[in-house]
């Protein structure tokens, strides 16, 4: 009788944290700086931006907002919401 041997399956690569990728770190820093710069241009503090975001329907506290921005790992949608809340038009986008 002939026997067959199964090929050994290789394990999938270990996932690495998104924060470990230097490119992500660089762009998260840029996103954080963009929001902070926009706030400075409008003389807005965390409370003012949080109030404006809440008016748009984004529920966040001033402290939660500060934490989110300081971590830098927020979505592009959130960055655009911040720009709208600060009344900054990044580009005339078609609606």
C-alpha positions in Angstrom: 0.0 0.0 0.0 1.2 3.4 -0.9 1.0 6.1 1.7 0.6 9.7 1.0 1.9 12.4 3.2 0.2 15.7 3.6 2.1 18.8 2.9 2.7 20.8 6.1 0.6 23.9 6.2 2.6 27.1 7.0 1.3 29.3 9.7 0.0 32.7 8.6 2.3 35.6 9.4 1.9 37.2 12.8 -0.1 40.4 12.5 1.9 43.5 13.5 0.4 46.5 15.2 -0.6 49.3 12.9 1.4 51.7 15.2 4.6 49.7 14.4 4.6 50.8 10.8 6.8 53.9 10.4 4.6 55.2 7.5 1.5 55.0 9.6 3.2 56.8 12.4 4.3 59.6 10.1 0.8 60.1 8.7 -0.9 59.8 12.0 1.3 62.6 13.2 0.5 64.7 10.2 -3.3 64.2 10.7 -2.9 65.2 14.4 -1.0 68.3 13.4 -3.6 69.2 10.8 -6.4 69.2 13.3 -4.5 71.1 15.9 -3.4 73.7 13.2 -7.0 74.1 12.1 -8.0 74.6 15.7 -5.4 77.3 16.1 -6.5 79.1 12.9 -10.0 79.3 14.3 -8.9 80.0 17.9 -10.9 77.0 19.0 -10.2 75.0 22.1 -11.2 71.3 22.8 -14.6 72.4 24.2 -15.5 74.6 21.2 -14.6 71.8 18.7 -16.4 69.2 20.7 -19.5 71.4 20.8 -19.3 72.0 17.1 -18.9 68.3 16.4 -21.8 67.5 18.7 -23.9 70.0 16.6 -23.0 67.9 13.5 -24.1 64.7 15.3 -20.7 63.5 16.3 -21.1 62.7 20.0 -17.8 63.4 21.8 -16.7 65.1 25.0 -13.9 67.6 25.1 -11.7 65.2 27.0 -12.5 62.3 24.6 -11.7 64.6 21.7 -8.4 65.6 23.1 -7.5 61.9 23.7 -8.6 60.9 20.2 -6.5 63.7 18.6 -3.5 63.1 20.8 -3.4 59.4 19.9 -3.6 60.4 16.2 -5.2 57.1 15.0 -8.5 58.5 13.8 -10.3 58.1 10.5 -10.2 60.4 7.5 -13.9 60.8 8.0 -13.3 62.1 11.5 -10.7 64.6 10.3 -13.1 65.9 7.7 -15.8 66.2 10.4 -13.4 68.3 12.4 -12.6 70.5 9.4 -16.3 71.0 8.8 -17.0 71.7 12.5 -14.2 74.4 12.3 -15.7 75.7 9.1 -12.6 75.0 7.1 -13.2 74.0 3.5 -10.3 71.8 2.4 -11.5 71.6 -1.1 -14.7 72.4 -3.0 -16.0 68.8 -3.3 -19.0 68.0 -5.4 -22.0 67.0 -3.3 
